Amino acid sequence: MRTQLSRTRNIGVLAHVDAGKTTLTERFLYLTGATHKRGEVHDGTTVTDFDPQERDRGITIFAAAVSCDWDGHRINLIDTPGHVDFTDEVERALRVLDGAVAVFDAVAGVEPQSETVWRQADRHGVPRIAFVNKLDRAGADLDTAVASIRERLGTVPLVVQLPIGREDGFTGVVDLLRMRALVWGADEALAEGPVPEGLREEAARRRRLLDETVAELHAGALEEYCARGALGAATLAGALRDLTASGEGVVVLCGSAYRNRGIEPLLDAVTAYLPAPTGAADEPFAGLVFKVQSTATGRLTFLRVYAGTVRKGDVVLDAAAGRRERIARILRVQADRNTEADRAVAGDIVAVVGPRTARAGATLCDPGAPRLFEPPRSAAPVVSVAVEARRSLDTERLATALGRLVEEDPSLVVRSDRETGQTVLSGLGELHLEVATEQLRRVHGLEVTVGRPQVAYRETVLRGVTGFVYRHVKQDGGAGQFAQVVLDVEPLDGPDGTFAFASAVTGGRVPQEYVRAVEAGCRDALAEGPLGGHPVTGVRVTLTDGATHVKDSSELAFRTAARFALRDALRAAEPALLEPVAEVTVTAPDAYLGAVLGDLSSRRGRVTGTTARAGTTVLAATVPLAELFGYATRLRTRTQGRGTFTTRPAGYAPLNGG
């Protein structure tokens, strides 16, 4: 079991959209013999982008799991989406991975979503290696891309290769550990040989720089470097593995996935530097559900096994729900295909059939040894559309279909509008909702009418109030209710979505169990703000005093008092409306710069930076999300189809700059 674990790698491929993640995954599968034909994104023939919408749109939407074998190792790989609207798919995948390959475009370097997924991996403590892709493109430059990794990601790049040739003439790399040249011929066959004479001096310089950088970060390497003035290949490789695991540095390799150059050494790096999973077969079974998928043949529950063994026919416990489920089948998954297995052990990533209600984030475990893993968190939705069935007879079918969508994608939220009675679907962006509503049509066979997108507003307070007194008294013939609370309310600096509560009550004037009830009542009040019933954020509440009644005080009375007290205090604290904003990166030819700037200004955009790049300009701007609906069409029109843009959430800002 220990040997099996040591030769397993559970990794993800992370990147900005169009950096080449899916193409790289296809090359992994082809080179390892897992597939016999190379899939291409532009032909719609990839293994992992198997959903019709992914092939139509040419992007990854749903995280897909595949496996392959390389050099005696089993590599379980998840190809993740690169578009910001599907960040939640990345979040759920990262929760169950032991390592990742971060892919960067050799021309663009670190792009907005590259940074987003990197921070997600930081938060989950997932070790990474980097692959600078598309070195065959015009304008590609490894050093520039590496500089952006250093500056924008705040990490130490440990570059272990030197490109041979530039742009269209890129043919191979120098392996700086072994000081050997790896060259791919016209037939894509790999040939190994001595370093080309014209690159020997530069290769030696870069190897010295690599030795020095590693010695500065790694105590064992420093000892050898001080003794010998250089690092041996074995010491260097061991230090690179340690630095990858600790996150103190990131190993950087390069190549061209499309031309099949640089893939073999990258696979070697996956097995050499990324960690094996931890776990023990002799412990009770425990695993985390990270994805649920409805298929024509039934419901698939994707599971990372962290401990023990689960076998076909076992009864397991959904720990949070307290429900027992039977494992009817265990499947080894290869994107949309699978093979039957009798069991899964610690370190495995599999799909199981049988659990009927387990959702993403659920812990399945041995009923005799309950345990609970922390689930992946879902981002709060920022865009909503009204959805209704075109035929009234399909209303019930629509409700069922929406329930399945939410079950598969927890970042989608369905609610009923209290004023209009409409069904409202909320998600992380316009494209996210487009994909979801298209699923209703394609997968569930429903004709639906979709309203115009609306953003999700928030409310906050601009100034504080102190000593706000509220007394709750209720007497209706039975046991009464009495509670008095005194609150201070003030704006809270910090990340969006925050709320802080504290008690400054002295002398036991409010017992501790009632203090907890006050906090719960305040959280109740934050669900609907005074301006438009939007959730309230960025508020600090302090309970400073209160009063009780010997008979009529209770937790319910104090929770009720706190809810009404904060509701009224928010009105007195100068509430303000917040709108979601996005960081927008626009790339357009210089000739259209004026038109792009004018359009951004008309959308209340604020330009935060510009970068010139070979006849084009890259603009960074902050724009209210509500102003970005339909922006793709407008940008194409104003740049004759030559402009592109990407977005990522940038939190909330006062509406109209107030």
HELIX and SHEET records of a PDB file:
HELIX    1   1 ARG A    2  SER A    6  1                                   5    
HELIX    2   2 LYS A   21  LEU A   31  1                                  11    
HELIX    3   3 PRO A   52  ARG A   57  1                                   6    
HELIX    4   4 VAL A   84  PHE A   86  5                                   3    
HELIX    5   5 THR A   87  LEU A   94  1                                   8    
HELIX    6   6 PRO A  112  HIS A  124  1                                  13    
HELIX    7   7 LEU A  142  LEU A  153  1                                  12    
HELIX    8   8 GLU A  167  GLY A  169  5                                   3    
HELIX    9   9 GLU A  197  LEU A  199  5                                   3    
HELIX   10  10 ARG A  200  LEU A  217  1                                  18    
HELIX   11  11 ALA A  219  ARG A  228  1                                  10    
HELIX   12  12 ALA A  233  SER A  246  1                                  14    
HELIX   13  13 ILE A  263  TYR A  273  1                                  11    
HELIX   14  14 SER A  392  ASP A  394  5                                   3    
HELIX   15  15 THR A  395  GLU A  408  1                                  14    
HELIX   16  16 GLU A  430  ARG A  442  1                                  13    
HELIX   17  17 GLN A  512  ALA A  525  1                                  14    
HELIX   18  18 GLU A  555  ALA A  572  1                                  18    
HELIX   19  19 ASP A  590  TYR A  592  5                                   3    
HELIX   20  20 LEU A  593  SER A  602  1                                  10    
HELIX   21  21 LEU A  625  LEU A  628  5                                   4    
HELIX   22  22 TYR A  631  ARG A  638  1                                   8    
HELIX   23  23 LEU A  655  GLY A  657  5                                   3    
SHEET    1   A 7 ALA A  64  TRP A  70  0                                        
SHEET    2   A 7 HIS A  73  ASP A  79 -1                                        
SHEET    3   A 7 THR A   8  ALA A  15  1                                        
SHEET    4   A 7 GLY A  99  ASP A 105  1                                        
SHEET    5   A 7 ARG A 128  ASN A 133  1                                        
SHEET    6   A 7 VAL A 250  CYS A 254  1                                        
SHEET    7   A 7 PRO A 157  VAL A 159  1                                        
SHEET    1   B 4 GLN A 161  ILE A 164  0                                        
SHEET    2   B 4 GLY A 172  ASP A 175 -1                                        
SHEET    3   B 4 ARG A 180  TRP A 184 -1                                        
SHEET    4   B 4 LEU A 190  GLY A 193 -1                                        
SHEET    1   C 8 ARG A 323  ARG A 326  0                                        
SHEET    2   C 8 VAL A 315  ASP A 318 -1                                        
SHEET    3   C 8 THR A 363  CYS A 365 -1                                        
SHEET    4   C 8 ALA A 286  THR A 295 -1                                        
SHEET    5   C 8 GLY A 298  ALA A 307 -1                                        
SHEET    6   C 8 ILE A 349  VAL A 353 -1                                        
SHEET    7   C 8 ARG A 329  GLN A 334 -1                                        
SHEET    8   C 8 ARG A 337  ALA A 341 -1                                        
SHEET    1   D 2 THR A 309  ARG A 311  0                                        
SHEET    2   D 2 ARG A 343  VAL A 345 -1                                        
SHEET    1   E 4 VAL A 413  SER A 416  0                                        
SHEET    2   E 4 THR A 423  GLY A 427 -1                                        
SHEET    3   E 4 VAL A 383  ALA A 389 -1                                        
SHEET    4   E 4 VAL A 448  VAL A 450 -1                                        
SHEET    1   F 4 VAL A 413  SER A 416  0                                        
SHEET    2   F 4 THR A 423  GLY A 427 -1                                        
SHEET    3   F 4 VAL A 383  ALA A 389 -1                                        
SHEET    4   F 4 GLN A 454  VAL A 455 -1                                        
SHEET    1   G 4 ARG A 458  VAL A 461  0                                        
SHEET    2   G 4 PRO A 575  PRO A 589 -1                                        
SHEET    3   G 4 THR A 616  PRO A 624 -1                                        
SHEET    4   G 4 ARG A 606  ARG A 613 -1                                        
SHEET    1   H 3 ARG A 458  VAL A 461  0                                        
SHEET    2   H 3 PRO A 575  PRO A 589 -1                                        
SHEET    3   H 3 THR A 644  PRO A 654 -1                                        
SHEET    1   I 4 VAL A 465  LYS A 474  0                                        
SHEET    2   I 4 GLN A 481  PRO A 491 -1                                        
SHEET    3   I 4 VAL A 539  ALA A 547 -1                                        
SHEET    4   I 4 PHE A 499  SER A 503  1                                        
END                                                                             
